[in-house]
Amino acid sequence: MAAGKSAPPAIEVEVDGRVIRVSNPDRVYFGESGATKADLVDYYLAVGPGILNALFERPTMLHRFPKGLAGDKVHQKRIPRGAPPWVETVQLHFPRWNRTADELCVTELGAVIWAVQMSTVEFHPWNSRREDPESPDEWRIDLDPGPLSDYAQVRRVAHVAHEVLDELGAVGYPKTSGGSGLHVYVRIRPDHGHKAVRRAALAFAREVERRAADDVTTTWWRKDRDPHKLFVDYNQNARDHTIAAAYSVRGVPDARVSTPIRWDEVDDVDPRDCTIFTVPDRFAELGDLHAGIDGDVFDITPLLEWADRDERAGQETPDEPEAPQPG
């Protein structure tokens, strides 16, 4: 730091009785809008019950930007050093490398704000909880458009996915991805492992593909996919594969948010309109649209029966993708 210049003053934020010091509050994180670290803190406070519900008791990987989006992005499984003793963690084992990592496990909103102080922008939770990380309680449907897709295609496929879920008797909770796609979460009974849930997710994806063959692919290798088609990415249900939580900000210049929506909003909501500047008002008006997810629990047995049927017909289940080594 040049002589005569001092660091910008820190601010203190009180969250449910915790006082969290936030350094460099004026650091610009999102160049397109000029949004700062303090704006990011204010956003997460405004949607506090929603982000807490999305992360509660889940191992969570952090996407950190120590210098803002203009600097390097850090994918962090291990909790950053210097965590206060009240910030909780869960120790996970990674058999491929025979290593363990203590990941953040949010149990109170203060832990989210502390993570933001540590330059976290995005929160990527597991689809299982700390009590039993090997038994997912969340099935994730990721509608991932190809490079030559458009959002109209995402909307069409979302309606097909909704139709299939209705026929199964499963209640899906949609949200924008914060990018160009759409996610749907389904609460499930935690009585299967990650491989079974991924296998069930693939069976669902193949059913959507059958009904929307012009729009959808489940082709495993990216290089082999039709770039005009949307990939229903069942791999997001593999162990240690995570996607941005509901209400997580995304590391993009316009400060976009992965935003819960109602099914009747699929054709109207433009993901580009869902940012840290607009979502707080939406949250204040509508509340957490995913608040009821724990009350709508689905048994994936019918999907596993579909998977058996597909495998008898010669449709194999590809091996799980490798997750990155804990750093």
C-alpha positions, 0 to 999 in steps of 0.5 A: 500500500502506498505511503499515506494511504490507509485501508478502507474502514471495515464495517461491523454487521450484527446477525442474530447476536453475532458481530461480524467484521467485514473488511474492504466493504467498498471493494467492487465485486461486480464491475458491470453494476458497481456492486460492492462487497457491502452490497453482497452482504446486504443482499444475503441479509435480505434473503436470509431465511431463503439462503439458510433453508437452502444450505442448512446442515449441508456440506458446502463448497465455496466459490471465492473471489478474493479480489472481486470478479476481476481477480482469480476464482477459488473453488474451496472445499475446505473452510477458509482459515480463521473461522470463528469457533461458532462456524460449524463444519463437517468432515468429508472423506474423498476415497479417490485421494484418501483425503479428508476436508472440513467443509462449511456446514451452515446452521445459522445466517451468521456463517453465510455472512462470515463466508461473504467476509471471506470473499465468498460469492457463490454457495454450492451445497451437497444434495445430502446433509451432515448427519449422513453425507452418503444418503442424498435427500435432494434430487436435482434436475439441471436443464443445461442449454447447449451452446446454440440453445436459447431460453425458449428451449429451456422453458419448453423442456421445463414444462415437459419435466413438470409434466413427468414429475406430475405423473410420478407424483413428485413435487418439483421446486424450480429456480433459475440457475443464475446462468442460462439454464433452470434447476428443479429440486425434489426432496427425496427420502434419504434411503439411497446412496449417490449412485442410485440417485444419479441412476434415477436422475438419468432415468428421468432425463431419458424420459424427458428426452423421449418426450422432447427429442427435438430439444433434449439430449442425454448424450454423455460426452460434450463433444458428441452432443448436438449443440442445439439441444439441452442436456438434462444433466443427471451428473449433478447428482453424483457424489461431491458434485454441486450446483449453486444453491437457491438464492446464491449469487453467481460470479457473473458481472451483472450480479445475477442470482439463482432465484426460486420461481413458481411453475406458472412463472416459467414462461415470464421470468427472465433470469437476467432480471434476477439480480442482487438488486431485484431479488430482495424485493421479490423475496420480501413480497413472496417469501421463500418459494422453496420453504415447503420443500421438506414437506414434499418428499418423494420415493425414487423407487419408480425411477429406479424401476425405469432405470432397470427397464432402460438397462434391460433395453441396452441403455447403460449408465455411464460411469460417474464423473470425477469430482475435483480433488479437495484443495 
